[in-house]
Amino acid sequence: MISQFNLLACAALIAQKLGCGGEHEDSNHIFFAAPVTNGKTRGGGGDADAHRRKGIELFDAKQFAEAIQEFDKAVQAAPADPSAYRDRGTAYRAAGRAAEAAGDGGAAGARYSSALADFSKEIELAPKETAGYVERAQTEDLARQYDAALADANKALELKPEDPLALKFRGFAYVGLSQWDKAVADFTAAIQKDPNDPQSYDRRAWANRNLQNFPAAIEDYGALLQKNPANEDALVKRGATYAAMMDYEKAIADYQAALKIKPDDYDTVQRMQYAQAQLAAKNAPPATPTPTPGTSIFTPAKIFFAVVILVIIAVVVRLVTRGKPEEISSSRIR
């Protein structure tokens, strides 16, 4: 029986630019391919489905290297099956994310390259199917190859117009290219097709923040919090949006709520301290002006001119009164 396995894994951390710190990472759904074949080997020496199932179990346990080994065997067992390459590519992509999170950029790049090769092979085997283009676009977003991701998402939408995953990953590419208006349009279309995907709300909010359309971003974060009031990430991002609007009271309230959920998040602590300082400065009474040095009326130059004027007045008075008889006082002693 054909089955589909849905696993949660980390996804793109798109280049971001809003002051007071970076954004929190996102996660998105990864779908393993349903097998095209249900049966036995094609010269690989084992049961392809058995290796797929084992690989998925290992993937679920985040044992990505071991999962890749099982998917290798599935590829060997069914080399003409596009889904086998999709499964292995998905595991390589997850391994790349793990390496990136650990700060090993070289290993992350190598894993992404291996994933892209597998998705390219899937496209070669099934060029009329959207899945390979969507998966490769997602990986190119992660590898920050945004122009390539845009081309693959467009091809997927050509094959299947209004595909929500293709719309979303094209939106990611537009975010990476700082084409905010187009990103908002794609995430809006993706939400209309799949209103339960939190990433589309989150990324649309980010694009609107960069357009300084802060009320729209607040609305999207509010929608996320309605679905999950304990979404610490959405609380911090909404707080940052309120801070950008200089609504520091609401920003502080969101940061405080986030810290109740994740009290050790130093980034959120710093954001809250910044908002508190800005609020205090905003509410502080105006400072009393203090005289600056050099404004006294008794400067040396002014004193000199005053003395000169007094001397001149004295001389003039003396000249005017010279030659006048002195008053005789009856009490004067001669």
Order of alpha helices (4+ residues) and beta strands (2+ residues): beta-beta-alpha-alpha-alpha-alpha-alpha-alpha-alpha-alpha-alpha-alpha-alpha-alpha-alpha-alpha
